Amino acid sequence: MSLKTVRAHFDGKQIHLDEPCQLEPDTPLLIVVLQDLSHDDEHEDWLRISQSALESAYGSNEPTYSLDAIKEPNPDYEGK
């Protein structure tokens, strides 16, 4: 069985697909209801996930590299 994600919305009476999708009669569907989050809540969630991923990627004993360690500077980098 292959899975496909299709965006949809509920208008209060019916579920409407937001993009074209060919479905055969009796096709089994799995519906995941997304919690209604404000933009700020979603942004905070992404920041938390990103921070967690960075923390797991770098250990507590990581060396600190100085700018002298750069062998070939990126000419497009503006020093931000």
Secondary structure as GFF3:
##gff-version 3
##sequence-region A 1 80
A	DSSP	beta_strand	8	10	.	.	.	ID=ss1
A	DSSP	beta_strand	15	17	.	.	.	ID=ss2
A	DSSP	alpha_helix	39	57	.	.	.	ID=ss3
A	DSSP	three_ten_helix	67	69	.	.	.	ID=ss4
###
